[in-house]
Amino acid sequence: MSPELGRILLVIGIVLVVVGGLAALGVRLPFGRLPGDIAIEGERGGFYFPIVTMIIVSVVLTVLVNLFFRR
């Protein structure tokens, strides 16, 4: 395993621990339910498809991976 991959896994682990800790404390995270996300609610339930949130997360992860793997 390369040292770069080890660093990336370490950073991902730290981020997951921080986000999990904030969620356990009840802190509302600043993303989710963005304009453009699809939310349909009816009498018997609802459907939520966070398409804009997924696009933003994808762009951020792409930039981070490109920064770490740039040679």
CYANA upper distance limits for C-alpha pairs under 8 A (distance plus 0.5 A):
  1 MET  CA      5 LEU  CA      7.32
  1 MET  CA      6 GLY  CA      7.75
  2 SER  CA      6 GLY  CA      7.04
  3 PRO  CA      7 ARG  CA      6.79
  4 GLU  CA      8 ILE  CA      6.75
  4 GLU  CA     68 PHE  CA      7.49
  4 GLU  CA     69 PHE  CA      7.76
  5 LEU  CA      9 LEU  CA      6.68
  6 GLY  CA     10 LEU  CA      6.66
  7 ARG  CA     11 VAL  CA      6.68
  8 ILE  CA     12 ILE  CA      6.63
  8 ILE  CA     68 PHE  CA      7.77
  9 LEU  CA     13 GLY  CA      6.56
 10 LEU  CA     14 ILE  CA      6.73
 11 VAL  CA     15 VAL  CA      6.66
 12 ILE  CA     16 LEU  CA      6.66
 13 GLY  CA     17 VAL  CA      6.70
 14 ILE  CA     18 VAL  CA      6.70
 15 VAL  CA     19 VAL  CA      6.61
 16 LEU  CA     20 GLY  CA      6.40
 17 VAL  CA     21 GLY  CA      6.48
 18 VAL  CA     22 LEU  CA      6.69
 19 VAL  CA     23 ALA  CA      6.64
 20 GLY  CA     24 ALA  CA      6.58
 21 GLY  CA     25 LEU  CA      6.76
 22 LEU  CA     26 GLY  CA      6.90
 22 LEU  CA     27 VAL  CA      5.83
 22 LEU  CA     28 ARG  CA      8.36
 22 LEU  CA     29 LEU  CA      8.40
 23 ALA  CA     27 VAL  CA      6.07
 23 ALA  CA     28 ARG  CA      7.53
 23 ALA  CA     29 LEU  CA      8.08
 31 PHE  CA     53 THR  CA      7.61
 32 GLY  CA     50 PRO  CA      7.60
 32 GLY  CA     53 THR  CA      6.66
 33 ARG  CA     37 ASP  CA      6.56
 33 ARG  CA     50 PRO  CA      7.38
 33 ARG  CA     53 THR  CA      8.15
 34 LEU  CA     50 PRO  CA      8.20
 34 LEU  CA     52 VAL  CA      7.20
 34 LEU  CA     53 THR  CA      7.08
 35 PRO  CA     52 VAL  CA      7.94
 36 GLY  CA     50 PRO  CA      8.43
 36 GLY  CA     51 ILE  CA      7.60
 36 GLY  CA     52 VAL  CA      6.21
 37 ASP  CA     48 TYR  CA      8.03
 37 ASP  CA     49 PHE  CA      6.54
 37 ASP  CA     50 PRO  CA      5.09
 37 ASP  CA     51 ILE  CA      5.79
 37 ASP  CA     52 VAL  CA      5.99
 37 ASP  CA     53 THR  CA      7.58
 38 ILE  CA     47 PHE  CA      8.42
 38 ILE  CA     48 TYR  CA      6.23
 38 ILE  CA     49 PHE  CA      5.50
 38 ILE  CA     50 PRO  CA      6.70
 38 ILE  CA     51 ILE  CA      7.56
 39 ALA  CA     46 GLY  CA      7.89
 39 ALA  CA     47 PHE  CA      6.25
 39 ALA  CA     48 TYR  CA      4.93
 39 ALA  CA     49 PHE  CA      6.86
 40 ILE  CA     46 GLY  CA      6.03
 40 ILE  CA     47 PHE  CA      5.59
 40 ILE  CA     48 TYR  CA      6.89
 41 GLU  CA     45 GLY  CA      6.55
 41 GLU  CA     46 GLY  CA      4.56
 41 GLU  CA     47 PHE  CA      6.74
 42 GLY  CA     46 GLY  CA      6.19
 50 PRO  CA     54 MET  CA      6.65
 51 ILE  CA     55 ILE  CA      6.77
 52 VAL  CA     56 ILE  CA      6.75
 53 THR  CA     57 VAL  CA      6.68
 54 MET  CA     58 SER  CA      6.51
 55 ILE  CA     59 VAL  CA      6.73
 56 ILE  CA     60 VAL  CA      6.72
 57 VAL  CA     61 LEU  CA      6.57
 58 SER  CA     62 THR  CA      6.53
 59 VAL  CA     63 VAL  CA      6.73
 60 VAL  CA     64 LEU  CA      6.74
 61 LEU  CA     65 VAL  CA      6.54
 62 THR  CA     66 ASN  CA      6.58
 63 VAL  CA     67 LEU  CA      6.68
 64 LEU  CA     68 PHE  CA      6.82
 65 VAL  CA     69 PHE  CA      6.52
 66 ASN  CA     70 ARG  CA      6.19
